[in-house]
Amino acid sequence: MKNFIKYISLALAAVAVFGSCQKKADPLPFYGSGKDVTLQVSSTSVKPAPSDANKPVLNLSWSDPGFATDTSNYKYVLEFAASGSNFANPVAYTVMTQRAYSLIGNDINNILAGLGVPVNGSKDLDVRMKASYANNNDMKISNVLKVTATAYGVPITLTPSSTNAIVLDVKNATNKAVGFSWTESPYGTNVISYALQIAVSGTNFANPQTIKYDGALNSGSGLTVNELNNLAIAAGVSGGSSKNLDFRVVSSIGTSYSNFMVYSNIVTINVTTFTPVPPALYIVGDATPGGWDNPVPVPSQQFSRLDDVSYGIIINLTAGKSYLLLPVNGDWSHKYGGASATGGQLLADDAVPGSNTPSPATSGTYKIVVNFQTGTYTVTPVTTTIPDNLFIVGDATEGGWSNPVPVPSQQFTRVDAVTFGLITKLNAGGSYLLLPENGSWSQKYAVVNSSANPSGDVFGYYSDAAPSQYNTNFAAPSTTGMYQILVNFATGKYTVTPYTGVIPVPQNLFIVGDATPGGWDNPVPVPSQRFTRLNLTRFQLKLALNPGKSYLLLPVNGDWSHKYGGASAMSGDILVDNAVPESNTPSPDAAGTYLIDVNFATGKYTLTKQ
């Protein structure tokens, strides 16, 4: 026991000595609690204008929380949230030191955009302020105020490349007609898309044509002549007429292009249109030899393409009857016509009279010319006789002057009602004639004299019974080679041009295969799987194709002896017979309707999804 007491005494003494050696610590700082704060706003309703984007539109102030420190250590956080949301996901602004803050118009717009409020829409906002020390201690939350805020749209300024009147010319279809640019119209952090709208002036955009540009601030390379023409006609401008068109840009959130937010200024431009030129044209009706049967007989009732804007045909018309013009043989979906027997304004679709186009008062042979640039047609009597067949003879040809000539190598193809075409070898230094009857010299087509251009000129008819000035042979080109000869009885002219394309060019073209609606059944259904002949060397067909399948092109329906095809789905070289892959021509990867263009002159085929 004595020892235990001894040890305790020694320990206490040691503690006393250690304590006397330590420096006394400073007391921890103590900050007193602040006071409740009161928030005030300059207005309970704020509706900024676009011009207020960078101007104060809502002023806020609050009372001193009275924290026990320098005001440089005060922290204020203003919070804005949808009324009734209990400040879930608030928009916050942090303010140090000062007891006032102002929101500019852009701040209000950003808050409302974040809450999904549309442009020009209003929403009640709850506002409060949190006051604390800089380290967030002793936080005081103010009273809650309600402010009604209205969003605005940032104006869009639309600027055209020119406001001059535009006369659209089909010959310049791919040229730029007009371009546009516009200013940005942001709304919060939303992705904004823009669209150009076009409408006839005075309609208040009741039937606008809309082109989507996503987030771009211009129309790219601009609208081409053909694009603007199609848009103008769709908006209500008749082909071949002039009207003022209104242009504007609209904005929307995302890429849905609905609920447009902001509308730009309107730009007005006078536009003269042309009637869109179809790839082919046919005539049907009881005024014609084929009557109202559709499809019509071809090539006798198929127009000839005279130039970029015109079609022509020479045909017998019966008086007291009527007719229509069709862009697609066998299809009644679209039509052209007019109200006059002698010509006038070309009408389309529902604008064509219900009684159709009247035939002339006297039965006979007539030349009909349709001009899609001017939107007009003419019907004039002619005495021209178009032969049923046409042959070539002469020492410029492989058959020489032997008559009858070898067929089919020296027999022309009747491309349409007035045009004959042939691809053949011509020998330099030789000459030739055209014969309507193989084996007979009593009739021929020739030129006036030796000054006629071998590449093309005027030709005419000569017969023993009716001699004329056309009694000189055609001269062959100066270079031996393959040539395409086109003879047009509507224009009375011929052309001779070098040919480097695929041989032979078929008389007709059909499509067969499991990529097509008709499958591999041969013969194929016609006219749905028969191509339209555009000229001597070019064929087109619009058809629904199945993906992952294949097809072939046939020159004779129901016959597997010859075929054309290719190795690629969307475009490539035309292959003939054994050169066509055993797997045939592959169809596109995506199902849909495609325009198939087969051009033997270029040796290429292309598919374009419609």
Backbone torsions as a table, in degrees:
resi	resn	phi	psi	omega
1	MET	NA	-42.5	-179.8
2	LYS	-61.3	-41.3	179.9
3	ASN	-63.6	-40.9	-178.7
4	PHE	-60.4	-45.2	179.6
5	ILE	-64.2	-34.0	-179.3
6	LYS	-65.4	-45.0	-179.1
7	TYR	-63.7	-40.2	179.2
8	ILE	-63.2	-42.7	-179.2
9	SER	-61.4	-42.1	179.3
10	LEU	-63.2	-40.3	-179.4
11	ALA	-64.3	-43.7	179.5
12	LEU	-62.7	-37.8	-179.7
13	ALA	-66.4	-40.0	-179.4
14	ALA	-64.9	-42.6	178.7
15	VAL	-60.5	-39.2	-179.0
16	ALA	-65.5	-39.2	179.9
17	VAL	-68.1	-43.0	-178.9
18	PHE	-63.2	-40.9	-178.9
19	GLY	-66.3	-34.2	-178.4
20	SER	-71.3	-12.7	-179.5
21	CYS	-94.0	-11.6	-176.0
22	GLN	-88.0	144.8	175.6
23	LYS	-81.3	139.8	-178.4
24	LYS	-74.8	125.5	-177.5
25	ALA	-73.0	151.0	176.8
26	ASP	-73.6	149.7	178.6
27	PRO	-72.0	146.1	175.6
28	LEU	-61.8	145.5	179.4
29	PRO	-69.6	151.2	179.0
30	PHE	-129.6	126.0	177.5
31	TYR	-107.8	132.2	179.5
32	GLY	-75.0	158.6	-179.0
33	SER	-72.0	139.2	178.9
34	GLY	-77.8	-173.7	-178.1
35	LYS	-105.2	158.3	173.4
36	ASP	-60.6	148.9	-178.2
37	VAL	-114.1	152.2	179.5
38	THR	-119.8	128.9	-178.1
39	LEU	-98.4	141.6	176.7
40	GLN	-131.3	148.8	175.6
41	VAL	-125.0	153.6	-177.8
42	SER	-72.5	-23.2	-179.3
43	SER	-158.6	149.9	176.4
44	THR	-95.3	5.8	177.3
45	SER	-144.7	128.0	-178.4
46	VAL	-133.3	127.1	-178.5
47	LYS	-135.9	81.6	-176.8
48	PRO	-71.1	153.3	173.8
49	ALA	-98.6	163.7	177.4
50	PRO	-53.7	-33.6	179.9
51	SER	-70.1	-10.6	179.9
52	ASP	-93.5	10.2	-173.5
53	ALA	-52.8	-39.8	-177.5
54	ASN	-114.1	20.0	-180.0
55	LYS	-112.4	146.2	176.5
56	PRO	-62.8	131.3	178.9
57	VAL	-125.2	-14.5	178.4
58	LEU	-142.9	118.1	-178.9
59	ASN	-104.4	134.7	179.4
60	LEU	-124.7	142.8	177.2
61	SER	-145.6	162.4	-176.5
62	TRP	-152.6	162.3	-177.0
63	SER	-77.5	164.6	-178.8
64	ASP	-76.4	124.3	179.2
65	PRO	-74.5	-11.6	174.5
66	GLY	64.3	40.7	176.5
67	PHE	-70.1	150.8	-175.8
68	ALA	-85.8	58.4	177.0
69	THR	-160.1	173.9	179.9
70	ASP	-67.2	146.8	-176.7
71	THR	-63.4	-17.0	177.3
72	SER	-66.3	-15.0	178.0
73	ASN	-100.7	10.3	176.2
74	TYR	-84.0	143.7	177.6
75	LYS	-130.5	131.0	179.0
76	TYR	-124.0	135.5	177.6
77	VAL	-125.9	114.4	176.6
78	LEU	-89.1	134.7	-178.9
79	GLU	-124.3	134.9	177.2
80	PHE	-121.7	132.6	179.0
81	ALA	-151.2	161.3	176.9
82	ALA	-60.3	136.8	-180.0
83	SER	-57.5	136.5	178.9
84	GLY	84.6	-2.2	-177.6
85	SER	-88.8	-1.2	-178.1
86	ASN	57.3	33.5	176.4
87	PHE	60.3	35.8	171.3
88	ALA	-73.0	131.3	-179.5
89	ASN	51.4	56.9	-178.7
90	PRO	-75.9	158.4	168.7
91	VAL	-92.7	124.1	-171.6
92	ALA	-115.9	143.9	174.3
93	TYR	-126.0	124.4	-179.1
94	THR	-97.8	131.0	-179.0
95	VAL	-125.9	131.0	177.1
96	MET	-107.1	137.6	171.0
97	THR	76.5	-65.0	-172.5
98	GLN	-75.9	155.4	-175.2
99	ARG	-111.0	41.5	177.0
100	ALA	-157.9	150.6	179.0
101	TYR	-155.7	146.5	180.0
102	SER	-124.1	137.4	173.9
103	LEU	-98.7	134.8	175.9
104	ILE	-89.0	169.7	-177.5
105	GLY	-56.8	-38.5	-179.6
106	ASN	-64.2	-33.9	176.6
107	ASP	-62.2	-44.4	179.9
108	ILE	-61.7	-44.9	-179.7
109	ASN	-61.7	-41.3	-179.2
110	ASN	-65.7	-39.3	178.1
111	ILE	-62.6	-47.4	-177.2
112	LEU	-68.2	-38.3	178.7
113	ALA	-62.7	-40.3	178.7
114	GLY	-64.8	-23.8	179.2
115	LEU	-93.0	3.1	178.0
116	GLY	79.6	18.5	179.4
117	VAL	-79.0	129.6	180.0
118	PRO	-71.7	160.4	175.3
119	VAL	-56.7	136.1	-176.5
120	ASN	72.9	2.8	176.3
121	GLY	-87.5	158.7	-178.7
122	SER	-120.1	156.0	177.6
123	LYS	-154.6	142.6	175.3
124	ASP	-79.5	130.5	179.2
125	LEU	-115.4	139.6	170.0
126	ASP	-93.7	135.7	-177.7
127	VAL	-127.5	135.3	174.3
128	ARG	-146.5	169.3	-179.3
129	MET	-132.1	137.3	175.9
130	LYS	-109.5	122.2	178.3
131	ALA	-110.4	139.2	-179.4
132	SER	-160.0	172.1	167.4
133	TYR	-66.0	165.5	-177.8
134	ALA	-59.2	-27.4	179.4
135	ASN	-91.4	15.2	177.1
136	ASN	74.5	6.7	177.2
137	ASN	-73.4	155.9	175.0
138	ASP	51.5	52.1	-177.7
139	MET	-71.0	132.9	175.9
140	LYS	-114.6	128.8	-179.7
141	ILE	-106.7	127.2	-173.5
142	SER	-76.0	-179.9	168.6
143	ASN	-64.5	157.6	180.0
144	VAL	-102.0	128.0	177.3
145	LEU	-111.7	153.3	177.8
146	LYS	-110.9	130.1	177.9
147	VAL	-126.9	128.7	175.6
148	THR	-91.2	119.9	-175.8
149	ALA	-117.3	144.6	179.7
150	THR	-121.7	133.4	-179.2
151	ALA	-84.2	156.1	175.5
152	TYR	-126.4	159.6	176.6
153	GLY	-101.1	137.5	177.1
154	VAL	-74.4	121.6	-174.7
155	PRO	-58.3	146.2	175.5
156	ILE	-107.8	128.4	176.5
157	THR	-105.7	118.5	-179.5
158	LEU	-96.5	131.3	-179.0
159	THR	-128.2	121.2	177.5
160	PRO	-87.0	160.4	175.4
161	SER	-68.5	-25.4	176.9
162	SER	-165.3	149.6	174.8
163	THR	-107.9	8.4	178.7
164	ASN	-65.7	152.3	177.2
165	ALA	-59.1	142.1	-176.7
166	ILE	-115.5	122.2	172.8
167	VAL	-104.0	109.2	-176.6
168	LEU	-79.5	130.8	-177.2
169	ASP	-122.8	122.9	-177.2
170	VAL	-60.0	-26.7	179.3
171	LYS	-66.0	-20.3	178.8
172	ASN	-111.5	34.0	-170.7
173	ALA	-53.6	-34.9	-176.5
174	THR	-93.5	-1.5	178.3
175	ASN	-75.6	157.8	176.6
176	LYS	-71.6	129.6	177.0
177	ALA	-93.1	-45.8	-178.6
178	VAL	-164.1	151.4	176.5
179	GLY	-126.9	160.6	-179.1
180	PHE	-138.1	150.7	170.2
181	SER	-136.7	158.7	-178.1
182	TRP	-150.2	159.9	-179.0
183	THR	-86.1	159.6	-176.8
184	GLU	-74.2	148.8	177.6
185	SER	-133.5	75.5	-177.2
186	PRO	-70.9	157.0	174.5
187	TYR	-147.2	97.2	-176.9
188	GLY	63.0	-141.4	178.6
189	THR	-97.9	11.0	-178.3
190	ASN	-67.3	149.4	171.9
191	VAL	-80.6	123.6	-175.1
192	ILE	-106.6	134.1	175.2
193	SER	-113.6	152.8	-177.2
194	TYR	-125.1	147.7	177.5
195	ALA	-138.8	142.4	175.6
196	LEU	-94.9	129.1	179.0
197	GLN	-113.9	142.7	-178.1
198	ILE	-129.6	134.0	178.9
199	ALA	-151.9	158.7	175.8
200	VAL	-68.0	135.0	-179.3
201	SER	-56.5	141.3	178.7
202	GLY	88.5	-5.3	-178.6
203	THR	-94.9	-3.9	-179.2
204	ASN	56.4	35.5	177.3
205	PHE	57.1	39.3	178.8
206	ALA	-68.2	-31.4	179.4
207	ASN	-131.7	66.5	-173.9
208	PRO	-76.6	146.0	169.5
209	GLN	-97.6	128.8	-169.7
210	THR	-117.5	131.1	175.4
211	ILE	-116.3	124.3	-176.2
212	LYS	-90.3	135.0	-179.6
213	TYR	-124.8	9.9	-178.7
214	ASP	52.7	-127.6	-174.9
215	GLY	-91.5	4.5	-178.3
216	ALA	-66.7	152.9	179.1
217	LEU	-110.3	22.1	175.4
218	ASN	-160.4	170.9	-177.2
219	SER	-90.5	25.9	178.1
220	GLY	64.1	-127.5	179.8
221	SER	-79.7	2.6	177.6
222	GLY	94.0	175.1	177.5
223	LEU	-87.0	130.2	176.6
224	THR	-76.5	167.9	178.3
225	VAL	-57.0	-46.3	-177.8
226	ASN	-66.7	-41.0	179.4
227	GLU	-62.7	-48.0	-179.3
228	LEU	-65.4	-37.1	178.7
229	ASN	-62.1	-46.6	179.4
230	ASN	-63.4	-40.8	179.6
231	LEU	-66.1	-41.5	-179.4
232	ALA	-64.3	-42.6	179.7
233	ILE	-66.4	-41.6	178.1
234	ALA	-63.7	-29.5	179.4
235	ALA	-77.9	-16.9	176.8
236	GLY	126.8	8.9	177.0
237	VAL	-91.6	122.1	179.5
238	SER	-66.9	146.9	177.0
239	GLY	-59.4	134.1	179.9
240	GLY	81.0	15.9	180.0
241	SER	-127.4	169.9	-178.3
242	SER	-117.7	138.6	174.3
243	LYS	-152.6	157.6	172.5
244	ASN	-79.1	134.0	176.2
245	LEU	-114.0	139.1	175.0
246	ASP	-98.0	137.2	177.7
247	PHE	-121.3	139.3	173.6
248	ARG	-151.3	161.8	175.4
249	VAL	-114.9	138.6	177.7
250	VAL	-121.4	152.2	179.2
251	SER	-119.0	153.6	176.9
252	SER	-150.6	160.8	178.1
253	ILE	-83.1	133.7	-179.4
254	GLY	72.8	-157.0	-177.8
255	THR	-119.1	23.0	178.3
256	SER	-79.4	-19.7	-179.1
257	TYR	51.1	47.0	174.3
258	SER	-133.9	163.4	-179.4
259	ASN	51.8	59.1	-178.3
260	PHE	-57.4	139.0	-174.4
261	MET	-94.8	-54.3	-173.2
262	VAL	-124.6	139.4	178.5
263	TYR	-114.9	131.4	-178.0
264	SER	-76.0	179.0	167.9
265	ASN	-62.0	158.2	-180.0
266	ILE	-99.8	130.6	175.8
267	VAL	-108.6	129.3	-178.2
268	THR	-111.1	128.9	179.8
269	ILE	-135.0	135.6	175.7
270	ASN	-80.8	128.8	-175.9
271	VAL	-127.2	130.8	173.7
272	THR	-105.3	123.0	-174.4
273	THR	-98.7	171.3	167.6
274	PHE	-127.1	154.2	175.9
275	THR	-70.8	126.9	-178.9
276	PRO	-53.3	134.5	-176.1
277	VAL	-85.6	118.5	178.8
278	PRO	-73.8	159.6	179.3
279	PRO	-69.4	-19.3	178.5
280	ALA	-152.8	167.7	-179.5
281	LEU	-150.1	138.2	-177.0
282	TYR	-133.1	160.0	177.6
283	ILE	-120.9	135.8	-178.5
284	VAL	-138.4	148.6	176.8
285	GLY	145.7	163.5	-178.4
286	ASP	-72.1	-6.6	172.4
287	ALA	-79.3	-13.2	-176.2
288	THR	-103.6	163.2	178.1
289	PRO	-60.4	-29.7	-177.2
290	GLY	-85.1	-5.3	-179.1
291	GLY	64.2	-152.1	-177.3
292	TRP	-91.4	8.9	177.1
293	ASP	-64.7	133.6	-178.8
294	ASN	-138.1	113.0	20.7
295	PRO	-74.8	153.9	-179.4
296	VAL	-85.3	161.4	176.3
297	PRO	-68.3	132.4	177.4
298	VAL	-122.6	147.0	11.0
299	PRO	-90.7	1.4	-170.1
300	SER	-64.3	-24.3	179.4
301	GLN	-117.3	24.7	173.3
302	GLN	-104.6	130.1	179.1
303	PHE	-68.0	158.3	173.9
304	SER	-100.4	137.8	175.9
305	ARG	-77.4	111.0	-176.1
306	LEU	-82.5	-37.3	178.4
307	ASP	-161.8	-162.3	-176.7
308	ASP	-64.6	-23.6	-171.5
309	VAL	-121.2	-8.3	-169.2
310	SER	-127.0	149.6	170.5
311	TYR	-122.9	150.2	176.9
312	GLY	-141.1	153.3	176.6
313	ILE	-149.9	147.3	169.8
314	ILE	-115.0	123.0	-171.1
315	ILE	-152.2	152.6	173.8
316	ASN	-80.1	128.2	178.8
317	LEU	-118.5	139.8	179.8
318	THR	-95.9	130.9	-178.8
319	ALA	-64.7	150.7	175.7
320	GLY	76.2	10.5	-179.8
321	LYS	-117.3	-165.2	-178.7
322	SER	-149.8	172.0	-178.3
323	TYR	-157.4	167.5	174.5
324	LEU	-133.0	160.4	173.9
325	LEU	-110.6	131.9	-175.7
326	LEU	-118.7	134.3	176.4
327	PRO	-78.9	-20.9	179.9
328	VAL	-129.5	121.1	179.5
329	ASN	-67.9	130.8	180.0
330	GLY	87.8	4.2	-176.1
331	ASP	-128.3	129.1	179.6
332	TRP	-95.9	3.6	-172.8
333	SER	-59.8	-39.0	-178.1
334	HIS	-131.5	152.5	-176.9
335	LYS	-156.1	160.7	173.8
336	TYR	-128.9	157.7	178.3
337	GLY	-178.7	-165.5	179.7
338	GLY	-161.2	175.6	-176.2
339	ALA	-99.6	-5.8	-174.7
340	SER	-116.4	145.2	178.9
341	ALA	-75.5	-22.3	-176.2
342	THR	-104.6	-6.0	179.5
343	GLY	125.7	168.7	-179.1
344	GLY	158.1	-149.6	-179.4
345	GLN	-70.3	133.2	177.2
346	LEU	-80.7	123.9	-179.4
347	LEU	-107.1	155.6	-177.4
348	ALA	-128.7	142.9	172.3
349	ASP	52.0	-121.0	-173.3
350	ASP	-67.8	-16.3	178.9
351	ALA	-76.9	-16.3	178.2
352	VAL	-69.6	134.5	-179.3
353	PRO	-55.6	147.1	177.5
354	GLY	-62.9	-22.3	177.5
355	SER	-86.9	4.7	179.3
356	ASN	68.9	-167.7	-179.6
357	THR	-88.7	123.3	-177.5
358	PRO	-71.5	143.0	176.0
359	SER	-78.9	165.2	179.0
360	PRO	-61.2	163.5	-177.5
361	ALA	-71.6	-20.0	-179.0
362	THR	-122.3	131.2	177.2
363	SER	-65.8	145.9	179.0
364	GLY	164.4	-168.2	179.6
365	THR	-94.7	130.8	-174.8
366	TYR	-132.6	150.6	173.3
367	LYS	-105.9	119.7	177.9
368	ILE	-107.3	125.1	176.7
369	VAL	-120.1	127.0	-179.5
370	VAL	-113.1	120.4	-179.4
371	ASN	-109.2	110.0	-176.6
372	PHE	-80.3	-17.3	176.2
373	GLN	-71.4	-46.6	-179.2
374	THR	-88.6	-11.7	-178.4
375	GLY	68.0	39.2	-178.2
376	THR	-132.9	165.3	173.6
377	TYR	-140.4	153.4	177.1
378	THR	-129.9	146.7	177.9
379	VAL	-130.8	112.4	-176.5
380	THR	-130.9	141.4	178.7
381	PRO	-70.2	144.1	178.4
382	VAL	-138.5	162.8	177.8
383	THR	-110.0	5.2	-178.8
384	THR	-62.5	135.2	174.2
385	THR	-109.7	125.5	179.9
386	ILE	-97.9	125.3	-177.9
387	PRO	-69.6	158.0	175.6
388	ASP	-75.0	-30.0	-179.6
389	ASN	-139.9	167.5	178.2
390	LEU	-149.5	136.0	-177.0
391	PHE	-131.7	157.7	177.8
392	ILE	-117.4	138.0	-178.9
393	VAL	-141.1	145.8	177.1
394	GLY	147.1	166.3	-178.6
395	ASP	-74.4	-5.4	171.5
396	ALA	-77.1	-13.1	-176.8
397	THR	-104.5	166.5	179.4
398	GLU	-66.1	-29.4	-178.3
399	GLY	-84.6	-5.8	-179.4
400	GLY	64.0	-150.6	-178.0
401	TRP	-91.8	11.1	177.0
402	SER	-66.2	134.5	-177.8
403	ASN	-139.2	117.1	18.5
404	PRO	-74.3	155.3	-179.1
405	VAL	-87.2	159.5	176.2
406	PRO	-67.9	135.2	176.9
407	VAL	-123.1	148.3	8.4
408	PRO	-88.7	2.7	-171.8
409	SER	-63.0	-27.6	-179.3
410	GLN	-118.7	24.1	173.8
411	GLN	-106.4	131.4	179.6
412	PHE	-71.6	154.8	171.0
413	THR	-94.8	131.0	175.5
414	ARG	-81.4	108.2	-174.8
415	VAL	-77.0	-40.9	178.6
416	ASP	-151.4	-164.4	-174.1
417	ALA	-63.1	-26.7	-173.5
418	VAL	-126.9	0.0	-173.7
419	THR	-120.1	134.5	172.9
420	PHE	-117.8	143.8	-179.5
421	GLY	-138.1	152.2	179.2
422	LEU	-151.8	138.5	171.5
423	ILE	-110.1	118.9	-173.9
424	THR	-153.3	164.1	175.2
425	LYS	-84.6	134.5	175.9
426	LEU	-120.9	135.9	-178.4
427	ASN	-95.6	127.6	179.6
428	ALA	-59.2	142.1	178.2
429	GLY	87.7	-9.9	179.5
430	GLY	-95.9	-176.4	177.5
431	SER	-144.2	172.8	-177.1
432	TYR	-157.5	164.9	173.4
433	LEU	-128.1	162.2	174.3
434	LEU	-110.7	132.1	-175.6
435	LEU	-118.3	132.5	175.2
436	PRO	-78.2	-18.1	-178.9
437	GLU	-133.7	118.4	-178.9
438	ASN	-67.6	130.5	179.5
439	GLY	93.4	-3.2	-178.2
440	SER	-119.8	137.2	175.9
441	TRP	-100.9	2.5	-173.7
442	SER	-72.7	-20.8	179.5
443	GLN	-133.1	147.7	177.3
444	LYS	-161.8	164.4	172.1
445	TYR	-117.0	133.9	-174.1
446	ALA	-150.0	-173.3	178.2
447	VAL	-111.9	169.7	-175.1
448	VAL	-70.4	-45.5	-178.2
449	ASN	-156.5	-178.5	-173.9
450	SER	-73.1	-7.8	178.8
451	SER	-80.4	-4.0	179.3
452	ALA	-60.6	139.0	-177.7
453	ASN	-70.9	123.0	179.7
454	PRO	-60.6	-21.9	-180.0
455	SER	-84.3	-8.9	179.5
456	GLY	149.6	141.8	-178.2
457	ASP	-170.9	-164.4	177.9
458	VAL	-87.4	141.0	176.4
459	PHE	-128.8	168.7	179.0
460	GLY	-156.2	178.7	-173.3
461	TYR	-99.0	140.2	176.9
462	TYR	-137.9	136.1	175.1
463	SER	-141.6	159.8	177.3
464	ASP	-62.7	-33.8	-178.6
465	ALA	-78.0	-26.7	-178.4
466	ALA	-139.2	77.4	-179.7
467	PRO	-60.9	149.9	179.0
468	SER	-142.8	-176.8	179.9
469	GLN	-71.0	-14.7	-176.9
470	TYR	-87.2	84.6	-174.9
471	ASN	-133.5	19.1	-179.9
472	THR	-115.1	138.8	179.5
473	ASN	-63.5	154.6	171.0
474	PHE	-73.2	136.1	176.0
475	ALA	-87.3	138.9	177.1
476	ALA	-74.1	158.1	175.3
477	PRO	-60.3	164.6	-176.5
478	SER	-77.1	-11.1	179.6
479	THR	-122.2	130.0	176.9
480	THR	-69.2	137.8	179.3
481	GLY	169.8	-174.8	177.6
482	MET	-83.2	135.5	-177.9
483	TYR	-135.5	152.7	171.5
484	GLN	-103.3	121.3	178.4
485	ILE	-108.8	124.4	175.9
486	LEU	-118.7	129.6	-179.1
487	VAL	-121.5	116.7	-175.1
488	ASN	-112.9	113.4	-177.5
489	PHE	-79.9	-13.0	176.0
490	ALA	-78.1	-36.2	-179.7
491	THR	-97.2	-16.7	-177.5
492	GLY	71.0	26.9	-177.9
493	LYS	-129.6	157.8	175.7
494	TYR	-128.3	157.1	174.8
495	THR	-133.4	146.7	177.6
496	VAL	-131.3	113.6	-176.8
497	THR	-130.4	144.7	178.3
498	PRO	-58.5	143.7	-178.0
499	TYR	-124.7	126.2	179.6
500	THR	-124.0	14.0	-175.7
501	GLY	-85.3	-163.3	-177.4
502	VAL	-74.8	139.6	175.2
503	ILE	-128.5	137.3	1.6
504	PRO	-86.1	154.8	172.2
505	VAL	-91.1	125.7	-174.5
506	PRO	-74.2	160.4	173.6
507	GLN	-73.5	-34.6	179.4
508	ASN	-139.6	170.2	178.3
509	LEU	-146.9	133.8	-178.4
510	PHE	-131.8	159.1	179.3
511	ILE	-121.0	137.0	-179.2
512	VAL	-139.1	148.5	177.4
513	GLY	146.3	163.7	-179.0
514	ASP	-73.0	-6.6	171.9
515	ALA	-77.4	-13.7	-175.7
516	THR	-103.8	162.8	177.2
517	PRO	-59.9	-30.7	-177.1
518	GLY	-84.9	-4.3	-179.6
519	GLY	63.7	-150.9	-177.8
520	TRP	-91.5	8.8	177.0
521	ASP	-64.7	132.9	-179.1
522	ASN	-137.5	115.3	19.8
523	PRO	-74.2	154.9	-179.3
524	VAL	-87.3	159.5	176.4
525	PRO	-66.8	135.0	177.4
526	VAL	-124.8	146.6	9.9
527	PRO	-88.2	0.4	-170.7
528	SER	-61.0	-29.0	-178.8
529	GLN	-117.2	23.6	172.2
530	ARG	-106.3	131.2	-179.2
531	PHE	-70.7	152.2	170.8
532	THR	-88.2	130.2	178.0
533	ARG	-85.2	116.6	179.7
534	LEU	-84.7	-36.5	174.9
535	ASN	-157.3	-163.4	-175.1
536	LEU	-61.6	-32.3	-170.8
537	THR	-120.0	2.7	-173.6
538	ARG	-128.8	134.6	-179.5
539	PHE	-129.1	148.9	177.1
540	GLN	-139.6	150.1	175.7
541	LEU	-152.1	136.8	174.8
542	LYS	-105.5	121.0	-171.3
543	LEU	-151.9	146.6	174.2
544	ALA	-76.9	129.7	-178.9
545	LEU	-120.7	143.9	178.4
546	ASN	-92.4	136.9	-179.9
547	PRO	-73.7	156.8	176.0
548	GLY	70.7	15.4	-179.0
549	LYS	-120.1	-164.2	-179.0
550	SER	-150.9	173.0	-177.9
551	TYR	-158.6	169.4	173.9
552	LEU	-133.9	159.7	173.8
553	LEU	-109.9	131.5	-175.3
554	LEU	-117.8	135.7	176.6
555	PRO	-78.8	-21.6	179.5
556	VAL	-130.5	122.5	179.9
557	ASN	-67.4	129.6	179.3
558	GLY	88.9	3.5	-175.2
559	ASP	-126.9	128.1	179.7
560	TRP	-95.4	4.8	-172.3
561	SER	-62.1	-38.8	-178.0
562	HIS	-131.6	153.7	-177.1
563	LYS	-156.4	159.5	173.6
564	TYR	-127.6	157.5	178.2
565	GLY	-175.7	-162.2	-179.5
566	GLY	-161.0	174.6	-176.1
567	ALA	-102.2	-8.2	-176.1
568	SER	-120.8	156.3	-174.2
569	ALA	-75.4	-40.4	-169.9
570	MET	-106.4	-21.5	178.5
571	SER	-171.5	160.8	177.6
572	GLY	163.5	-172.2	178.8
573	ASP	-79.3	141.8	175.4
574	ILE	-75.2	124.7	178.1
575	LEU	-107.3	150.1	-173.3
576	VAL	-121.2	134.4	172.3
577	ASP	51.3	-118.6	-173.1
578	ASN	-67.1	-15.3	178.2
579	ALA	-76.8	-15.8	178.2
580	VAL	-70.4	134.0	-179.7
581	PRO	-56.9	147.3	177.9
582	GLU	-62.2	-25.9	178.1
583	SER	-82.1	2.9	179.0
584	ASN	70.0	-168.4	179.9
585	THR	-87.8	124.2	-177.9
586	PRO	-71.4	143.6	176.1
587	SER	-81.6	165.1	178.7
588	PRO	-62.4	161.9	-178.9
589	ASP	-70.8	-28.1	-176.6
590	ALA	-110.4	137.3	176.1
591	ALA	-66.6	150.3	177.8
592	GLY	157.7	-179.4	177.4
593	THR	-93.8	131.6	-175.7
594	TYR	-125.6	145.1	170.2
595	LEU	-92.5	114.9	179.8
596	ILE	-98.5	119.8	-178.5
597	ASP	-114.6	120.7	-179.5
598	VAL	-118.0	113.8	-175.0
599	ASN	-117.3	103.3	-178.1
600	PHE	-71.5	-24.0	179.1
601	ALA	-68.0	-40.4	178.5
602	THR	-90.2	-14.8	-177.6
603	GLY	73.7	22.6	-175.6
604	LYS	-125.0	153.2	169.1
605	TYR	-127.8	147.3	178.7
606	THR	-138.5	150.0	174.8
607	LEU	-121.8	132.0	180.0
608	THR	-126.3	122.9	-179.8
609	LYS	-71.2	133.6	-176.7
610	GLN	-93.1	NA	NA
